[in-house]
Amino acid sequence: MGPTPREIGGAKVICFTPIDERHRPTGKCKQIVSGVLQRPAAGLAICQYPGEEGCYLFGCNAGWQSVTDTWHQTLEEAKAQAEFEYDGVSATWQQHAEPFSRPPDSRDDEAPGAESSSV
């Protein structure tokens, strides 16, 4: 595989791993695109689009182009899905960038010790 890009399809690459002899497709998940069952990915990348809290697990070809994707609420959920699909992937993730931080919660603006009240 070539070098991992900083972005895939406009989404920032958070972490990635090539799929190689260290991994085994589990067969627990079938990726179908336009009615065609896809072969195992050449690489996996967990990516995040600007302004979004969730992230995508991209199954990529050898050129790091996304062939399949699944959306996940958290980075941990995306990594768990990857391990569900490919045994051994948990040990081979490489960090590329930090995830975008989540938008501040309105409760974060309250002073420490302050309590909210409903009227």
C-alpha positions in Angstrom: 0.0 0.0 0.0 1.1 3.5 -0.6 1.5 6.2 2.1 -1.6 7.0 4.1 -3.2 10.3 3.1 -4.2 13.0 5.6 -7.7 12.9 4.3 -9.9 10.3 2.6 -12.9 11.7 0.7 -12.7 15.0 2.6 -12.6 13.3 6.0 -9.5 13.6 8.3 -7.7 10.3 8.9 -7.6 9.7 12.7 -5.9 6.2 12.6 -5.3 3.5 10.0 -3.9 0.0 9.5 -3.0 -1.9 6.4 -4.7 -5.3 6.3 -2.0 -7.9 5.9 -0.8 -11.3 7.2 -1.3 -10.1 10.8 -5.0 -10.0 10.2 -7.8 -12.5 9.4 -11.2 -11.5 8.0 -13.7 -12.9 10.4 -16.5 -13.3 7.9 -18.9 -11.9 10.5 -19.7 -8.9 8.3 -20.4 -8.7 4.6 -19.8 -5.4 2.8 -22.0 -5.0 -0.3 -21.7 -2.1 -2.7 -24.2 -1.7 -5.5 -25.3 -5.3 -5.1 -21.7 -6.7 -5.3 -20.1 -8.5 -2.3 -16.8 -6.8 -1.7 -13.5 -8.5 -1.1 -11.5 -7.9 2.1 -10.1 -4.4 2.4 -6.5 -3.7 1.7 -6.5 -1.2 4.6 -8.8 0.3 7.2 -9.0 3.9 8.2 -11.1 5.6 10.9 -11.9 9.1 9.7 -13.9 12.1 10.8 -15.5 14.9 8.8 -15.2 18.5 10.1 -18.0 19.5 12.3 -19.2 15.9 13.0 -18.9 14.1 16.3 -19.1 10.6 15.0 -16.5 8.9 12.8 -16.4 6.5 9.8 -14.6 3.2 9.5 -13.5 3.1 5.9 -12.5 -0.1 4.1 -10.0 1.0 1.5 -8.3 -0.3 -1.6 -4.5 -0.3 -2.0 -4.6 3.4 -3.0 -6.4 4.3 0.3 -9.6 5.1 -1.6 -12.7 4.3 0.4 -14.7 1.3 -0.9 -16.9 0.7 2.1 -17.9 2.7 5.1 -19.7 2.4 8.4 -20.6 5.2 10.7 -19.9 5.1 14.5 -20.7 7.4 17.3 -17.2 7.1 18.9 -13.7 6.1 17.9 -13.9 3.2 20.3 -17.0 1.8 18.6 -15.3 2.1 15.2 -12.3 0.2 16.5 -14.6 -2.5 17.9 -16.3 -2.9 14.5 -13.0 -3.2 12.8 -11.9 -6.0 15.2 -15.3 -7.6 14.6 -14.5 -7.7 10.9 -10.7 -8.4 11.1 -9.1 -10.4 13.9 -5.9 -8.8 15.0 -6.6 -5.2 13.9 -6.7 -3.9 17.5 -2.9 -4.4 17.8 -1.9 -2.7 14.5 -3.7 0.8 14.6 -1.4 3.7 13.8 -2.4 7.1 15.0 -2.5 9.8 12.3 -4.3 12.7 13.9 -6.4 13.6 16.9 -10.2 13.5 16.5 -12.0 16.8 16.2 -13.1 17.8 19.6 -16.8 17.7 20.3 -18.8 20.9 20.5 -19.0 22.2 24.0 -22.1 21.1 26.0 -24.2 24.0 27.2 -23.7 22.6 30.7 -19.9 23.1 30.3 -20.6 26.9 30.6 -21.9 26.7 34.1 -19.7 27.6 37.0 -18.3 24.7 39.0 -20.8 23.7 41.7 -23.7 25.4 40.0 -26.8 23.4 39.5 -29.3 23.6 36.6 -32.9 24.1 37.4 -36.0 23.6 35.3 -38.8 26.1 35.4 
